[in-house]
Amino acid sequence: MNYLYAPWRDAYFSDKPEGCVFCNISAHPEKDEEYHVLYRDKLCFIVMNRYPYSPGHFMVIPHQHTDAIEELDPEVWLHISLIVQRCVQMLKQGLGAHGVNLGMNLGKSGGAGIAEHIHYHVIPRWMGDTNFITTIADTRVYGTDFEKIYQHLKGLIPEYIAC
């Protein structure tokens, strides 16, 4: 069996605060800039991924702490689905993404890095945005400044996301 190592993601697994990282973000709206929160309402929030797969990778997260999607109130699930739909439109029209990956890994065995609190990954994609460098050089090519892309997306929120 072959293994592909991604040592740049080591901090993702070792630099976690005590308790649920998403509940911490949810409970502290005064730290939205520090935590790179793009949007929040009464049911969910959108936060940039600290270890993105591509520029503009963020997550849509319910405030409710649960690891079981089936426990979400249907109103919350439908609201998150609407937000994700608007996020896709924002990435395509406002950021110029050629495509978008959507994903929700449920449970550790389902691939979730933060398994205790469900979250939707929304990842913009462009033709040719992955190449050999990630595999052979332990390097991820990130073509824009993280803060710059955060500010750009935050500026798009009122047009695309605000309900």
C-alpha positions as CSV (number, residue, x, y, z in Angstrom):
1,M,0.0,0.0,0.0
2,N,1.2,3.5,-0.8
3,Y,0.8,6.5,1.5
4,L,0.6,10.1,0.5
5,Y,1.8,12.3,3.3
6,A,0.6,15.9,3.9
7,P,2.8,17.2,6.7
8,W,1.6,20.8,6.2
9,R,-1.7,19.8,7.7
10,D,0.0,18.6,11.0
11,A,-1.0,21.9,12.7
12,Y,-4.7,21.2,11.8
13,F,-4.6,18.1,14.0
14,S,-2.4,19.4,16.8
15,D,-3.3,23.1,17.3
16,K,-6.9,22.7,18.5
17,P,-8.3,24.7,21.4
18,E,-9.9,23.0,24.3
19,G,-13.5,22.1,23.6
20,C,-15.2,22.4,20.3
21,V,-13.5,24.8,17.9
22,F,-16.8,25.6,16.1
23,C,-18.7,26.2,19.3
24,N,-16.0,28.6,20.4
25,I,-16.3,30.5,17.1
26,S,-20.1,30.4,17.4
27,A,-20.0,31.8,21.0
28,H,-17.7,34.7,20.2
29,P,-19.1,37.0,17.5
30,E,-16.9,39.8,18.8
31,K,-13.9,37.8,17.4
32,D,-15.3,37.3,13.9
33,E,-12.4,39.2,12.2
34,E,-9.9,37.2,14.2
35,Y,-11.6,33.9,13.4
36,H,-12.3,34.9,9.8
37,V,-16.0,34.6,10.0
38,L,-17.6,35.7,6.8
39,Y,-21.3,35.6,7.9
40,R,-23.5,34.6,10.8
41,D,-27.2,34.5,11.5
42,K,-29.3,32.9,14.1
43,L,-29.0,29.4,12.7
44,C,-25.5,29.1,11.2
45,F,-22.2,30.9,10.4
46,I,-19.6,30.8,7.6
47,V,-15.9,30.7,8.4
48,M,-12.8,30.5,6.3
49,N,-10.9,27.2,6.6
50,R,-7.6,27.7,8.3
51,Y,-6.0,25.0,6.2
52,P,-7.7,25.5,2.8
53,Y,-7.5,23.1,-0.1
54,S,-7.8,26.1,-2.5
55,P,-8.1,29.9,-2.1
56,G,-11.6,30.8,-0.8
57,H,-12.3,27.4,0.9
58,F,-14.7,28.0,3.7
59,M,-17.3,26.1,5.8
60,V,-21.0,26.6,6.6
61,I,-21.6,25.5,10.2
62,P,-24.8,25.3,12.3
63,H,-24.6,26.9,15.7
64,Q,-26.1,23.7,17.2
65,H,-23.4,21.4,18.4
66,T,-24.0,18.0,17.0
67,D,-22.1,15.3,15.2
68,A,-25.3,13.8,13.8
69,I,-26.9,15.4,10.8
70,E,-30.1,13.5,11.5
71,E,-30.5,15.4,14.8
72,L,-30.6,18.8,13.1
73,D,-34.0,20.5,13.1
74,P,-35.3,20.4,9.5
75,E,-35.5,24.2,9.6
76,V,-31.7,24.4,10.2
77,W,-30.9,21.8,7.6
78,L,-33.0,23.6,4.9
79,H,-31.5,27.0,5.9
80,I,-27.9,25.6,5.7
81,S,-28.8,24.1,2.3
82,L,-30.0,27.5,1.1
83,I,-26.9,29.2,2.4
84,V,-24.7,26.6,0.6
85,Q,-26.6,27.2,-2.6
86,R,-26.0,31.0,-2.4
87,C,-22.3,30.3,-1.5
88,V,-21.9,28.3,-4.8
89,Q,-23.4,31.2,-6.7
90,M,-21.1,33.7,-4.9
91,L,-18.0,31.6,-5.7
92,K,-18.9,31.2,-9.3
93,Q,-20.0,34.8,-10.0
94,G,-18.2,36.8,-7.4
95,L,-14.9,34.9,-7.3
96,G,-14.8,33.5,-10.8
97,A,-14.5,29.8,-9.7
98,H,-14.9,27.3,-12.6
99,G,-16.5,24.8,-10.3
100,V,-17.1,24.1,-6.6
101,N,-16.6,21.0,-4.4
102,L,-19.2,20.6,-1.6
103,G,-18.5,18.1,1.2
104,M,-19.6,17.0,4.6
105,N,-17.6,14.2,6.3
106,L,-19.7,12.6,9.0
107,G,-17.8,10.9,11.9
108,K,-14.1,10.1,12.2
109,S,-14.4,7.0,10.0
110,G,-16.2,9.2,7.4
111,G,-13.1,11.4,7.2
112,A,-14.1,14.3,9.5
113,G,-11.2,16.2,11.0
114,I,-13.5,17.8,13.5
115,A,-16.0,15.1,13.9
116,E,-17.9,16.4,16.9
117,H,-19.6,19.3,15.1
118,I,-21.0,18.8,11.6
119,H,-19.9,21.3,8.9
120,Y,-20.2,21.8,5.2
121,H,-17.0,22.4,3.2
122,V,-17.4,24.8,0.2
123,I,-14.3,24.7,-2.0
124,P,-13.9,26.8,-5.1
125,R,-12.1,25.1,-8.0
126,W,-10.4,26.3,-11.1
127,M,-9.1,24.4,-14.1
128,G,-5.6,23.3,-13.4
129,D,-5.6,24.3,-9.7
130,T,-4.0,21.1,-8.6
131,N,-0.6,19.8,-9.8
132,F,2.4,17.8,-8.9
133,I,3.8,20.3,-6.4
134,T,1.5,19.2,-3.6
135,T,2.4,15.6,-4.0
136,I,6.2,15.8,-4.4
137,A,7.3,19.0,-2.7
138,D,5.2,19.0,0.5
139,T,3.9,22.4,-0.7
140,R,0.4,23.7,-1.4
141,V,0.2,26.4,-4.0
142,Y,-2.1,29.2,-2.7
143,G,-2.3,31.8,-5.4
144,T,-3.5,34.7,-3.3
145,D,-3.1,36.1,0.2
146,F,-5.4,34.5,2.8
147,E,-6.5,37.9,4.3
148,K,-7.1,39.4,0.8
149,I,-9.4,36.6,-0.2
150,Y,-11.2,36.7,3.2
151,Q,-11.8,40.5,2.7
152,H,-13.0,40.0,-0.9
153,L,-15.4,37.2,0.1
154,K,-16.7,39.2,3.1
155,G,-17.4,42.0,0.7
156,L,-19.5,39.7,-1.5
157,I,-21.6,38.4,1.4
158,P,-24.2,41.2,1.4
159,E,-24.9,40.6,-2.3
160,Y,-25.1,36.8,-2.3
161,I,-25.7,35.4,1.2
162,A,-27.6,37.8,3.5
163,C,-31.1,36.5,3.9
